[in-house]
């Protein structure tokens, strides 16, 4: 399966970065029907055709997404949108 693996540095505290991920995740839930939950500092999410983790570290955010067969054709667009959101919120 194609993977998307992106790291983006941040200058926030871990709780502040988690709050940003929560806001972004709420939008993803509304827009894409995604579900998710926190396990320690990792937000694990899934929806039909994709699953992944957004891990908040002391100085970076790490996004890892596994795409199913149908969404793999849209990998470039999905990767670009994730990068745009990370730049918007952590750039």
PyMOL Python script that loads the backbone (N, CA, C, O; Angstrom):
from pymol import cmd

cmd.read_pdbstr("""\
ATOM      1  N   UNK A   1       0.831  -1.188   0.000  1.00  0.00           N
ATOM      2  CA  UNK A   1       0.000   0.000   0.000  1.00  0.00           C
ATOM      3  C   UNK A   1       0.873   1.247   0.000  1.00  0.00           C
ATOM      4  O   UNK A   1       1.894   1.288   0.686  1.00  0.00           O
ATOM      5  N   UNK A   2       0.491   2.241  -0.744  1.00  0.00           N
ATOM      6  CA  UNK A   2       1.253   3.505  -0.719  1.00  0.00           C
ATOM      7  C   UNK A   2       1.161   4.151   0.658  1.00  0.00           C
ATOM      8  O   UNK A   2       0.123   4.093   1.317  1.00  0.00           O
ATOM      9  N   UNK A   3       2.230   4.751   1.071  1.00  0.00           N
ATOM     10  CA  UNK A   3       2.250   5.461   2.344  1.00  0.00           C
ATOM     11  C   UNK A   3       2.552   6.928   2.117  1.00  0.00           C
ATOM     12  O   UNK A   3       3.241   7.307   1.169  1.00  0.00           O
ATOM     13  N   UNK A   4       2.025   7.731   2.999  1.00  0.00           N
ATOM     14  CA  UNK A   4       2.380   9.139   3.078  1.00  0.00           C
ATOM     15  C   UNK A   4       3.057   9.299   4.423  1.00  0.00           C
ATOM     16  O   UNK A   4       2.499   8.924   5.454  1.00  0.00           O
ATOM     17  N   UNK A   5       4.240   9.849   4.416  1.00  0.00           N
ATOM     18  CA  UNK A   5       5.046   9.977   5.631  1.00  0.00           C
ATOM     19  C   UNK A   5       5.645  11.380   5.648  1.00  0.00           C
ATOM     20  O   UNK A   5       6.575  11.671   4.897  1.00  0.00           O
ATOM     21  N   UNK A   6       5.112  12.249   6.505  1.00  0.00           N
ATOM     22  CA  UNK A   6       5.511  13.657   6.531  1.00  0.00           C
ATOM     23  C   UNK A   6       5.817  14.067   7.967  1.00  0.00           C
ATOM     24  O   UNK A   6       5.066  13.750   8.889  1.00  0.00           O
ATOM     25  N   UNK A   7       6.915  14.764   8.140  1.00  0.00           N
ATOM     26  CA  UNK A   7       7.256  15.365   9.434  1.00  0.00           C
ATOM     27  C   UNK A   7       7.311  16.876   9.254  1.00  0.00           C
ATOM     28  O   UNK A   7       7.802  17.381   8.244  1.00  0.00           O
ATOM     29  N   UNK A   8       6.796  17.590  10.258  1.00  0.00           N
ATOM     30  CA  UNK A   8       6.829  19.044  10.199  1.00  0.00           C
ATOM     31  C   UNK A   8       7.226  19.561  11.577  1.00  0.00           C
ATOM     32  O   UNK A   8       6.576  19.225  12.567  1.00  0.00           O
ATOM     33  N   UNK A   9       8.282  20.373  11.663  1.00  0.00           N
ATOM     34  CA  UNK A   9       8.669  20.920  12.967  1.00  0.00           C
ATOM     35  C   UNK A   9       7.624  21.903  13.484  1.00  0.00           C
ATOM     36  O   UNK A   9       6.886  22.518  12.714  1.00  0.00           O
ATOM     37  N   UNK A  10       7.581  22.032  14.805  1.00  0.00           N
ATOM     38  CA  UNK A  10       6.708  23.040  15.411  1.00  0.00           C
ATOM     39  C   UNK A  10       7.424  23.649  16.608  1.00  0.00           C
ATOM     40  O   UNK A  10       8.393  23.095  17.127  1.00  0.00           O
ATOM     41  N   UNK A  11       6.922  24.807  17.030  1.00  0.00           N
ATOM     42  CA  UNK A  11       7.505  25.526  18.165  1.00  0.00           C
ATOM     43  C   UNK A  11       6.461  25.719  19.262  1.00  0.00           C
ATOM     44  O   UNK A  11       6.500  26.701  20.004  1.00  0.00           O
ATOM     45  N   UNK A  12       5.538  24.780  19.356  1.00  0.00           N
ATOM     46  CA  UNK A  12       4.470  24.843  20.347  1.00  0.00           C
ATOM     47  C   UNK A  12       4.764  23.861  21.475  1.00  0.00           C
ATOM     48  O   UNK A  12       5.619  22.986  21.340  1.00  0.00           O
ATOM     49  N   UNK A  13       4.059  24.010  22.573  1.00  0.00           N
ATOM     50  CA  UNK A  13       4.117  22.975  23.603  1.00  0.00           C
ATOM     51  C   UNK A  13       3.334  21.765  23.071  1.00  0.00           C
ATOM     52  O   UNK A  13       2.536  21.895  22.143  1.00  0.00           O
ATOM     53  N   UNK A  14       3.566  20.614  23.657  1.00  0.00           N
ATOM     54  CA  UNK A  14       2.838  19.414  23.216  1.00  0.00           C
ATOM     55  C   UNK A  14       1.325  19.616  23.374  1.00  0.00           C
ATOM     56  O   UNK A  14       0.587  19.287  22.445  1.00  0.00           O
ATOM     57  N   UNK A  15       0.828  20.138  24.500  1.00  0.00           N
ATOM     58  CA  UNK A  15      -0.625  20.366  24.601  1.00  0.00           C
ATOM     59  C   UNK A  15      -1.163  21.337  23.542  1.00  0.00           C
ATOM     60  O   UNK A  15      -2.264  21.140  23.027  1.00  0.00           O
ATOM     61  N   UNK A  16      -0.402  22.370  23.220  1.00  0.00           N
ATOM     62  CA  UNK A  16      -0.837  23.312  22.179  1.00  0.00           C
ATOM     63  C   UNK A  16      -0.872  22.625  20.815  1.00  0.00           C
ATOM     64  O   UNK A  16      -1.812  22.829  20.048  1.00  0.00           O
ATOM     65  N   UNK A  17       0.129  21.824  20.507  1.00  0.00           N
ATOM     66  CA  UNK A  17       0.166  21.104  19.228  1.00  0.00           C
ATOM     67  C   UNK A  17      -0.964  20.088  19.151  1.00  0.00           C
ATOM     68  O   UNK A  17      -1.572  19.915  18.095  1.00  0.00           O
ATOM     69  N   UNK A  18      -1.252  19.413  20.263  1.00  0.00           N
ATOM     70  CA  UNK A  18      -2.382  18.468  20.287  1.00  0.00           C
ATOM     71  C   UNK A  18      -3.694  19.192  20.023  1.00  0.00           C
ATOM     72  O   UNK A  18      -4.563  18.663  19.329  1.00  0.00           O
ATOM     73  N   UNK A  19      -3.849  20.395  20.568  1.00  0.00           N
ATOM     74  CA  UNK A  19      -5.073  21.172  20.342  1.00  0.00           C
ATOM     75  C   UNK A  19      -5.224  21.519  18.864  1.00  0.00           C
ATOM     76  O   UNK A  19      -6.334  21.493  18.333  1.00  0.00           O
ATOM     77  N   UNK A  20      -4.123  21.841  18.202  1.00  0.00           N
ATOM     78  CA  UNK A  20      -4.168  22.113  16.758  1.00  0.00           C
ATOM     79  C   UNK A  20      -4.599  20.854  16.008  1.00  0.00           C
ATOM     80  O   UNK A  20      -5.454  20.919  15.125  1.00  0.00           O
ATOM     81  N   UNK A  21      -4.012  19.712  16.357  1.00  0.00           N
ATOM     82  CA  UNK A  21      -4.387  18.450  15.702  1.00  0.00           C
ATOM     83  C   UNK A  21      -5.865  18.169  15.938  1.00  0.00           C
ATOM     84  O   UNK A  21      -6.553  17.710  15.026  1.00  0.00           O
ATOM     85  N   UNK A  22      -6.366  18.432  17.134  1.00  0.00           N
ATOM     86  CA  UNK A  22      -7.794  18.227  17.412  1.00  0.00           C
ATOM     87  C   UNK A  22      -8.665  19.072  16.485  1.00  0.00           C
ATOM     88  O   UNK A  22      -9.665  18.584  15.957  1.00  0.00           O
ATOM     89  N   UNK A  23      -8.289  20.337  16.285  1.00  0.00           N
ATOM     90  CA  UNK A  23      -9.082  21.211  15.401  1.00  0.00           C
ATOM     91  C   UNK A  23      -9.050  20.695  13.962  1.00  0.00           C
ATOM     92  O   UNK A  23     -10.082  20.652  13.293  1.00  0.00           O
ATOM     93  N   UNK A  24      -7.878  20.308  13.492  1.00  0.00           N
ATOM     94  CA  UNK A  24      -7.761  19.790  12.126  1.00  0.00           C
ATOM     95  C   UNK A  24      -8.542  18.482  11.992  1.00  0.00           C
ATOM     96  O   UNK A  24      -9.225  18.264  10.992  1.00  0.00           O
ATOM     97  N   UNK A  25      -8.439  17.616  12.998  1.00  0.00           N
ATOM     98  CA  UNK A  25      -9.149  16.332  12.962  1.00  0.00           C
ATOM     99  C   UNK A  25     -10.661  16.536  12.922  1.00  0.00           C
ATOM    100  O   UNK A  25     -11.366  15.785  12.247  1.00  0.00           O
ATOM    101  N   UNK A  26     -11.165  17.533  13.630  1.00  0.00           N
ATOM    102  CA  UNK A  26     -12.607  17.816  13.600  1.00  0.00           C
ATOM    103  C   UNK A  26     -13.045  18.163  12.179  1.00  0.00           C
ATOM    104  O   UNK A  26     -14.109  17.732  11.734  1.00  0.00           O
ATOM    105  N   UNK A  27     -12.237  18.931  11.475  1.00  0.00           N
ATOM    106  CA  UNK A  27     -12.545  19.253  10.083  1.00  0.00           C
ATOM    107  C   UNK A  27     -12.490  18.021   9.191  1.00  0.00           C
ATOM    108  O   UNK A  27     -13.316  17.855   8.294  1.00  0.00           O
ATOM    109  N   UNK A  28     -11.500  17.149   9.446  1.00  0.00           N
ATOM    110  CA  UNK A  28     -11.389  15.911   8.656  1.00  0.00           C
ATOM    111  C   UNK A  28     -12.585  15.000   8.914  1.00  0.00           C
ATOM    112  O   UNK A  28     -13.081  14.342   8.000  1.00  0.00           O
ATOM    113  N   UNK A  29     -13.044  14.967  10.165  1.00  0.00           N
ATOM    114  CA  UNK A  29     -14.209  14.146  10.483  1.00  0.00           C
ATOM    115  C   UNK A  29     -15.435  14.639   9.731  1.00  0.00           C
ATOM    116  O   UNK A  29     -16.184  13.840   9.168  1.00  0.00           O
ATOM    117  N   UNK A  30     -15.642  15.947   9.718  1.00  0.00           N
ATOM    118  CA  UNK A  30     -16.804  16.515   9.037  1.00  0.00           C
ATOM    119  C   UNK A  30     -16.703  16.360   7.523  1.00  0.00           C
ATOM    120  O   UNK A  30     -17.695  16.056   6.861  1.00  0.00           O
ATOM    121  N   UNK A  31     -15.528  16.565   6.986  1.00  0.00           N
ATOM    122  CA  UNK A  31     -15.353  16.570   5.532  1.00  0.00           C
ATOM    123  C   UNK A  31     -15.252  15.168   4.924  1.00  0.00           C
ATOM    124  O   UNK A  31     -15.785  14.922   3.842  1.00  0.00           O
ATOM    125  N   UNK A  32     -14.567  14.247   5.619  1.00  0.00           N
ATOM    126  CA  UNK A  32     -14.280  12.939   5.038  1.00  0.00           C
ATOM    127  C   UNK A  32     -14.905  11.758   5.785  1.00  0.00           C
ATOM    128  O   UNK A  32     -14.698  10.612   5.385  1.00  0.00           O
ATOM    129  N   UNK A  33     -15.651  12.000   6.844  1.00  0.00           N
ATOM    130  CA  UNK A  33     -16.258  10.908   7.587  1.00  0.00           C
ATOM    131  C   UNK A  33     -15.251  10.060   8.347  1.00  0.00           C
ATOM    132  O   UNK A  33     -15.464   8.865   8.556  1.00  0.00           O
ATOM    133  N   UNK A  34     -14.169  10.677   8.754  1.00  0.00           N
ATOM    134  CA  UNK A  34     -13.103   9.989   9.454  1.00  0.00           C
ATOM    135  C   UNK A  34     -13.447   9.868  10.938  1.00  0.00           C
ATOM    136  O   UNK A  34     -14.125  10.731  11.495  1.00  0.00           O
ATOM    137  N   UNK A  35     -12.983   8.809  11.568  1.00  0.00           N
ATOM    138  CA  UNK A  35     -13.092   8.666  13.014  1.00  0.00           C
ATOM    139  C   UNK A  35     -11.690   8.564  13.583  1.00  0.00           C
ATOM    140  O   UNK A  35     -10.762   8.138  12.895  1.00  0.00           O
ATOM    141  N   UNK A  36     -11.538   8.955  14.839  1.00  0.00           N
ATOM    142  CA  UNK A  36     -10.215   8.878  15.437  1.00  0.00           C
ATOM    143  C   UNK A  36     -10.238   9.050  16.929  1.00  0.00           C
ATOM    144  O   UNK A  36     -11.236   9.470  17.515  1.00  0.00           O
ATOM    145  N   UNK A  37      -9.100   8.711  17.541  1.00  0.00           N
ATOM    146  CA  UNK A  37      -8.958   8.883  18.986  1.00  0.00           C
ATOM    147  C   UNK A  37      -7.481   8.987  19.348  1.00  0.00           C
ATOM    148  O   UNK A  37      -6.610   8.522  18.613  1.00  0.00           O
ATOM    149  N   UNK A  38      -7.221   9.601  20.488  1.00  0.00           N
ATOM    150  CA  UNK A  38      -5.852   9.758  20.975  1.00  0.00           C
ATOM    151  C   UNK A  38      -5.420   8.517  21.741  1.00  0.00           C
ATOM    152  O   UNK A  38      -6.198   7.936  22.497  1.00  0.00           O
ATOM    153  N   UNK A  39      -4.173   8.121  21.537  1.00  0.00           N
ATOM    154  CA  UNK A  39      -3.478   7.139  22.360  1.00  0.00           C
ATOM    155  C   UNK A  39      -2.155   7.795  22.714  1.00  0.00           C
ATOM    156  O   UNK A  39      -1.268   7.913  21.869  1.00  0.00           O
ATOM    157  N   UNK A  40      -2.023   8.221  23.957  1.00  0.00           N
ATOM    158  CA  UNK A  40      -0.875   9.017  24.383  1.00  0.00           C
ATOM    159  C   UNK A  40      -0.805  10.273  23.509  1.00  0.00           C
ATOM    160  O   UNK A  40      -1.768  11.038  23.468  1.00  0.00           O
ATOM    161  N   UNK A  41       0.310  10.503  22.810  1.00  0.00           N
ATOM    162  CA  UNK A  41       0.432  11.682  21.948  1.00  0.00           C
ATOM    163  C   UNK A  41       0.256  11.336  20.475  1.00  0.00           C
ATOM    164  O   UNK A  41       0.752  12.054  19.606  1.00  0.00           O
ATOM    165  N   UNK A  42      -0.445  10.243  20.188  1.00  0.00           N
ATOM    166  CA  UNK A  42      -0.705   9.837  18.806  1.00  0.00           C
ATOM    167  C   UNK A  42      -2.211   9.817  18.559  1.00  0.00           C
ATOM    168  O   UNK A  42      -2.960   9.140  19.263  1.00  0.00           O
ATOM    169  N   UNK A  43      -2.641  10.570  17.549  1.00  0.00           N
ATOM    170  CA  UNK A  43      -4.038  10.562  17.135  1.00  0.00           C
ATOM    171  C   UNK A  43      -4.171   9.540  16.013  1.00  0.00           C
ATOM    172  O   UNK A  43      -3.644   9.745  14.920  1.00  0.00           O
ATOM    173  N   UNK A  44      -4.871   8.444  16.280  1.00  0.00           N
ATOM    174  CA  UNK A  44      -5.059   7.377  15.290  1.00  0.00           C
ATOM    175  C   UNK A  44      -6.418   7.576  14.628  1.00  0.00           C
ATOM    176  O   UNK A  44      -7.437   7.721  15.303  1.00  0.00           O
ATOM    177  N   UNK A  45      -6.416   7.582  13.297  1.00  0.00           N
ATOM    178  CA  UNK A  45      -7.653   7.836  12.566  1.00  0.00           C
ATOM    179  C   UNK A  45      -7.850   6.807  11.469  1.00  0.00           C
ATOM    180  O   UNK A  45      -6.912   6.141  11.031  1.00  0.00           O
ATOM    181  N   UNK A  46      -9.100   6.698  11.039  1.00  0.00           N
ATOM    182  CA  UNK A  46      -9.414   5.796   9.927  1.00  0.00           C
ATOM    183  C   UNK A  46     -10.713   6.237   9.270  1.00  0.00           C
ATOM    184  O   UNK A  46     -11.541   6.939   9.851  1.00  0.00           O
ATOM    185  N   UNK A  47     -10.842   5.802   8.065  1.00  0.00           N
ATOM    186  CA  UNK A  47     -12.059   5.954   7.273  1.00  0.00           C
ATOM    187  C   UNK A  47     -11.966   4.913   6.179  1.00  0.00           C
ATOM    188  O   UNK A  47     -10.927   4.268   6.039  1.00  0.00           O
ATOM    189  N   UNK A  48     -12.982   4.734   5.428  1.00  0.00           N
ATOM    190  CA  UNK A  48     -12.947   3.754   4.358  1.00  0.00           C
ATOM    191  C   UNK A  48     -11.813   4.091   3.389  1.00  0.00           C
ATOM    192  O   UNK A  48     -11.799   5.172   2.801  1.00  0.00           O
ATOM    193  N   UNK A  49     -10.874   3.178   3.225  1.00  0.00           N
ATOM    194  CA  UNK A  49      -9.795   3.365   2.275  1.00  0.00           C
ATOM    195  C   UNK A  49      -8.543   4.034   2.798  1.00  0.00           C
ATOM    196  O   UNK A  49      -7.582   4.207   2.049  1.00  0.00           O
ATOM    197  N   UNK A  50      -8.528   4.419   4.082  1.00  0.00           N
ATOM    198  CA  UNK A  50      -7.336   5.070   4.629  1.00  0.00           C
ATOM    199  C   UNK A  50      -7.312   4.935   6.143  1.00  0.00           C
ATOM    200  O   UNK A  50      -8.350   4.911   6.805  1.00  0.00           O
ATOM    201  N   UNK A  51      -6.100   4.847   6.669  1.00  0.00           N
ATOM    202  CA  UNK A  51      -5.914   4.885   8.118  1.00  0.00           C
ATOM    203  C   UNK A  51      -4.553   5.490   8.387  1.00  0.00           C
ATOM    204  O   UNK A  51      -3.665   5.450   7.535  1.00  0.00           O
ATOM    205  N   UNK A  52      -4.392   6.050   9.571  1.00  0.00           N
ATOM    206  CA  UNK A  52      -3.113   6.660   9.854  1.00  0.00           C
ATOM    207  C   UNK A  52      -2.972   7.154  11.270  1.00  0.00           C
ATOM    208  O   UNK A  52      -3.831   6.939  12.124  1.00  0.00           O
ATOM    209  N   UNK A  53      -1.858   7.825  11.491  1.00  0.00           N
ATOM    210  CA  UNK A  53      -1.513   8.342  12.805  1.00  0.00           C
ATOM    211  C   UNK A  53      -0.888   9.728  12.661  1.00  0.00           C
ATOM    212  O   UNK A  53      -0.070   9.965  11.773  1.00  0.00           O
ATOM    213  N   UNK A  54      -1.282  10.623  13.537  1.00  0.00           N
ATOM    214  CA  UNK A  54      -0.635  11.925  13.657  1.00  0.00           C
ATOM    215  C   UNK A  54      -0.013  11.944  15.051  1.00  0.00           C
ATOM    216  O   UNK A  54      -0.718  11.985  16.059  1.00  0.00           O
ATOM    217  N   UNK A  55       1.311  11.913  15.090  1.00  0.00           N
ATOM    218  CA  UNK A  55       2.020  11.869  16.361  1.00  0.00           C
ATOM    219  C   UNK A  55       2.605  13.238  16.669  1.00  0.00           C
ATOM    220  O   UNK A  55       3.302  13.831  15.846  1.00  0.00           O
ATOM    221  N   UNK A  56       2.311  13.732  17.867  1.00  0.00           N
ATOM    222  CA  UNK A  56       2.816  15.028  18.309  1.00  0.00           C
ATOM    223  C   UNK A  56       4.025  14.791  19.198  1.00  0.00           C
ATOM    224  O   UNK A  56       3.922  14.166  20.254  1.00  0.00           O
ATOM    225  N   UNK A  57       5.172  15.295  18.761  1.00  0.00           N
ATOM    226  CA  UNK A  57       6.388  15.211  19.549  1.00  0.00           C
ATOM    227  C   UNK A  57       6.717  16.549  20.177  1.00  0.00           C
ATOM    228  O   UNK A  57       5.987  17.525  20.003  1.00  0.00           O
ATOM    229  N   UNK A  58       7.805  16.590  20.899  1.00  0.00           N
ATOM    230  CA  UNK A  58       8.232  17.825  21.559  1.00  0.00           C
ATOM    231  C   UNK A  58       8.499  18.948  20.562  1.00  0.00           C
ATOM    232  O   UNK A  58       8.243  20.116  20.851  1.00  0.00           O
ATOM    233  N   UNK A  59       9.022  18.582  19.369  1.00  0.00           N
ATOM    234  CA  UNK A  59       9.396  19.619  18.405  1.00  0.00           C
ATOM    235  C   UNK A  59       8.961  19.320  16.974  1.00  0.00           C
ATOM    236  O   UNK A  59       9.348  20.036  16.050  1.00  0.00           O
ATOM    237  N   UNK A  60       8.159  18.266  16.778  1.00  0.00           N
ATOM    238  CA  UNK A  60       7.643  18.010  15.440  1.00  0.00           C
ATOM    239  C   UNK A  60       6.317  17.264  15.486  1.00  0.00           C
ATOM    240  O   UNK A  60       5.930  16.699  16.509  1.00  0.00           O
ATOM    241  N   UNK A  61       5.632  17.281  14.339  1.00  0.00           N
ATOM    242  CA  UNK A  61       4.405  16.526  14.129  1.00  0.00           C
ATOM    243  C   UNK A  61       4.704  15.547  13.010  1.00  0.00           C
ATOM    244  O   UNK A  61       5.255  15.925  11.976  1.00  0.00           O
ATOM    245  N   UNK A  62       4.339  14.281  13.216  1.00  0.00           N
ATOM    246  CA  UNK A  62       4.621  13.236  12.240  1.00  0.00           C
ATOM    247  C   UNK A  62       3.297  12.636  11.772  1.00  0.00           C
ATOM    248  O   UNK A  62       2.524  12.114  12.575  1.00  0.00           O
ATOM    249  N   UNK A  63       3.048  12.715  10.474  1.00  0.00           N
ATOM    250  CA  UNK A  63       1.823  12.182   9.877  1.00  0.00           C
ATOM    251  C   UNK A  63       2.191  10.973   9.038  1.00  0.00           C
ATOM    252  O   UNK A  63       3.052  11.049   8.161  1.00  0.00           O
ATOM    253  N   UNK A  64       1.533   9.858   9.311  1.00  0.00           N
ATOM    254  CA  UNK A  64       1.729   8.629   8.551  1.00  0.00           C
ATOM    255  C   UNK A  64       0.357   8.137   8.112  1.00  0.00           C
ATOM    256  O   UNK A  64      -0.524   7.926   8.946  1.00  0.00           O
ATOM    257  N   UNK A  65       0.173   7.952   6.804  1.00  0.00           N
ATOM    258  CA  UNK A  65      -1.117   7.526   6.263  1.00  0.00           C
ATOM    259  C   UNK A  65      -0.902   6.320   5.360  1.00  0.00           C
ATOM    260  O   UNK A  65      -0.012   6.317   4.509  1.00  0.00           O
ATOM    261  N   UNK A  66      -1.725   5.301   5.557  1.00  0.00           N
ATOM    262  CA  UNK A  66      -1.755   4.148   4.659  1.00  0.00           C
ATOM    263  C   UNK A  66      -3.025   4.258   3.821  1.00  0.00           C
ATOM    264  O   UNK A  66      -4.130   4.360   4.355  1.00  0.00           O
ATOM    265  N   UNK A  67      -2.852   4.237   2.515  1.00  0.00           N
ATOM    266  CA  UNK A  67      -3.982   4.354   1.598  1.00  0.00           C
ATOM    267  C   UNK A  67      -4.353   2.992   1.043  1.00  0.00           C
ATOM    268  O   UNK A  67      -3.487   2.170   0.740  1.00  0.00           O
ATOM    269  N   UNK A  68      -5.647   2.766   0.917  1.00  0.00           N
ATOM    270  CA  UNK A  68      -6.134   1.561   0.272  1.00  0.00           C
ATOM    271  C   UNK A  68      -6.024   1.686  -1.241  1.00  0.00           C
ATOM    272  O   UNK A  68      -5.611   2.724  -1.758  1.00  0.00           O
ATOM    273  N   UNK A  69      -6.385   0.652  -1.927  1.00  0.00           N
ATOM    274  CA  UNK A  69      -6.231   0.580  -3.376  1.00  0.00           C
ATOM    275  C   UNK A  69      -6.920   1.740  -4.098  1.00  0.00           C
ATOM    276  O   UNK A  69      -6.315   2.372  -4.964  1.00  0.00           O
ATOM    277  N   UNK A  70      -8.162   2.022  -3.756  1.00  0.00           N
ATOM    278  CA  UNK A  70      -8.905   3.053  -4.486  1.00  0.00           C
ATOM    279  C   UNK A  70      -8.337   4.451  -4.240  1.00  0.00           C
ATOM    280  O   UNK A  70      -8.275   5.260  -5.167  1.00  0.00           O
ATOM    281  N   UNK A  71      -7.926   4.745  -3.016  1.00  0.00           N
ATOM    282  CA  UNK A  71      -7.391   6.072  -2.728  1.00  0.00           C
ATOM    283  C   UNK A  71      -5.937   6.228  -3.159  1.00  0.00           C
ATOM    284  O   UNK A  71      -5.430   7.348  -3.225  1.00  0.00           O
ATOM    285  N   UNK A  72      -5.270   5.135  -3.449  1.00  0.00           N
ATOM    286  CA  UNK A  72      -3.860   5.227  -3.857  1.00  0.00           C
ATOM    287  C   UNK A  72      -3.705   6.047  -5.137  1.00  0.00           C
ATOM    288  O   UNK A  72      -2.663   6.666  -5.353  1.00  0.00           O
ATOM    289  N   UNK A  73      -4.726   6.054  -5.983  1.00  0.00           N
ATOM    290  CA  UNK A  73      -4.674   6.856  -7.206  1.00  0.00           C
ATOM    291  C   UNK A  73      -4.687   8.358  -6.897  1.00  0.00           C
ATOM    292  O   UNK A  73      -4.312   9.173  -7.740  1.00  0.00           O
ATOM    293  N   UNK A  74      -5.118   8.716  -5.694  1.00  0.00           N
ATOM    294  CA  UNK A  74      -5.195  10.123  -5.300  1.00  0.00           C
ATOM    295  C   UNK A  74      -4.078  10.496  -4.324  1.00  0.00           C
ATOM    296  O   UNK A  74      -4.153  11.528  -3.656  1.00  0.00           O
ATOM    297  N   UNK A  75      -3.051   9.663  -4.244  1.00  0.00           N
ATOM    298  CA  UNK A  75      -1.975   9.878  -3.279  1.00  0.00           C
ATOM    299  C   UNK A  75      -1.363  11.275  -3.385  1.00  0.00           C
ATOM    300  O   UNK A  75      -1.174  11.933  -2.361  1.00  0.00           O
ATOM    301  N   UNK A  76      -1.054  11.737  -4.577  1.00  0.00           N
ATOM    302  CA  UNK A  76      -0.436  13.043  -4.757  1.00  0.00           C
ATOM    303  C   UNK A  76      -1.297  14.169  -4.219  1.00  0.00           C
ATOM    304  O   UNK A  76      -0.793  15.072  -3.551  1.00  0.00           O
ATOM    305  N   UNK A  77      -2.582  14.124  -4.500  1.00  0.00           N
ATOM    306  CA  UNK A  77      -3.502  15.157  -4.041  1.00  0.00           C
ATOM    307  C   UNK A  77      -3.647  15.118  -2.514  1.00  0.00           C
ATOM    308  O   UNK A  77      -3.675  16.164  -1.866  1.00  0.00           O
ATOM    309  N   UNK A  78      -3.740  13.920  -1.945  1.00  0.00           N
ATOM    310  CA  UNK A  78      -3.875  13.766  -0.502  1.00  0.00           C
ATOM    311  C   UNK A  78      -2.608  14.260   0.193  1.00  0.00           C
ATOM    312  O   UNK A  78      -2.684  14.979   1.189  1.00  0.00           O
ATOM    313  N   UNK A  79      -1.443  13.876  -0.332  1.00  0.00           N
ATOM    314  CA  UNK A  79      -0.158  14.319   0.220  1.00  0.00           C
ATOM    315  C   UNK A  79      -0.074  15.840   0.209  1.00  0.00           C
ATOM    316  O   UNK A  79       0.327  16.452   1.199  1.00  0.00           O
ATOM    317  N   UNK A  80      -0.451  16.448  -0.907  1.00  0.00           N
ATOM    318  CA  UNK A  80      -0.399  17.905  -1.039  1.00  0.00           C
ATOM    319  C   UNK A  80      -1.323  18.586  -0.031  1.00  0.00           C
ATOM    320  O   UNK A  80      -0.946  19.596   0.563  1.00  0.00           O
ATOM    321  N   UNK A  81      -2.516  18.053   0.168  1.00  0.00           N
ATOM    322  CA  UNK A  81      -3.451  18.669   1.106  1.00  0.00           C
ATOM    323  C   UNK A  81      -2.944  18.557   2.544  1.00  0.00           C
ATOM    324  O   UNK A  81      -3.088  19.496   3.326  1.00  0.00           O
ATOM    325  N   UNK A  82      -2.351  17.414   2.896  1.00  0.00           N
ATOM    326  CA  UNK A  82      -1.783  17.260   4.240  1.00  0.00           C
ATOM    327  C   UNK A  82      -0.658  18.269   4.450  1.00  0.00           C
ATOM    328  O   UNK A  82      -0.599  18.931   5.486  1.00  0.00           O
ATOM    329  N   UNK A  83       0.230  18.385   3.470  1.00  0.00           N
ATOM    330  CA  UNK A  83       1.329  19.351   3.579  1.00  0.00           C
ATOM    331  C   UNK A  83       0.805  20.779   3.730  1.00  0.00           C
ATOM    332  O   UNK A  83       1.340  21.563   4.514  1.00  0.00           O
ATOM    333  N   UNK A  84      -0.229  21.106   2.986  1.00  0.00           N
ATOM    334  CA  UNK A  84      -0.820  22.445   3.056  1.00  0.00           C
ATOM    335  C   UNK A  84      -1.377  22.710   4.448  1.00  0.00           C
ATOM    336  O   UNK A  84      -1.162  23.787   5.005  1.00  0.00           O
ATOM    337  N   UNK A  85      -2.090  21.742   5.016  1.00  0.00           N
ATOM    338  CA  UNK A  85      -2.654  21.895   6.359  1.00  0.00           C
ATOM    339  C   UNK A  85      -1.551  22.020   7.403  1.00  0.00           C
ATOM    340  O   UNK A  85      -1.658  22.832   8.322  1.00  0.00           O
ATOM    341  N   UNK A  86      -0.492  21.224   7.270  1.00  0.00           N
ATOM    342  CA  UNK A  86       0.624  21.313   8.208  1.00  0.00           C
ATOM    343  C   UNK A  86       1.301  22.681   8.120  1.00  0.00           C
ATOM    344  O   UNK A  86       1.631  23.284   9.142  1.00  0.00           O
ATOM    345  N   UNK A  87       1.504  23.160   6.904  1.00  0.00           N
ATOM    346  CA  UNK A  87       2.108  24.492   6.725  1.00  0.00           C
ATOM    347  C   UNK A  87       1.218  25.574   7.324  1.00  0.00           C
ATOM    348  O   UNK A  87       1.705  26.503   7.968  1.00  0.00           O
ATOM    349  N   UNK A  88      -0.077  25.449   7.112  1.00  0.00           N
ATOM    350  CA  UNK A  88      -1.037  26.424   7.598  1.00  0.00           C
ATOM    351  C   UNK A  88      -1.052  26.499   9.121  1.00  0.00           C
ATOM    352  O   UNK A  88      -1.154  27.586   9.690  1.00  0.00           O
ATOM    353  N   UNK A  89      -0.952  25.352   9.777  1.00  0.00           N
ATOM    354  CA  UNK A  89      -1.096  25.307  11.232  1.00  0.00           C
ATOM    355  C   UNK A  89       0.217  25.237  11.999  1.00  0.00           C
ATOM    356  O   UNK A  89       0.268  25.608  13.172  1.00  0.00           O
ATOM    357  N   UNK A  90       1.277  24.766  11.353  1.00  0.00           N
ATOM    358  CA  UNK A  90       2.561  24.614  12.038  1.00  0.00           C
ATOM    359  C   UNK A  90       3.694  25.351  11.355  1.00  0.00           C
ATOM    360  O   UNK A  90       4.819  25.324  11.854  1.00  0.00           O
ATOM    361  N   UNK A  91       3.441  26.016  10.219  1.00  0.00           N
ATOM    362  CA  UNK A  91       4.477  26.643   9.440  1.00  0.00           C
ATOM    363  C   UNK A  91       4.999  27.889   9.917  1.00  0.00           C
ATOM    364  O   UNK A  91       5.886  28.468   9.290  1.00  0.00           O
TER     365      UNK A  91
END
""", "prot")
cmd.dss("prot")
cmd.show_as("cartoon", "prot")
cmd.util.cbc("prot")
cmd.orient("prot")
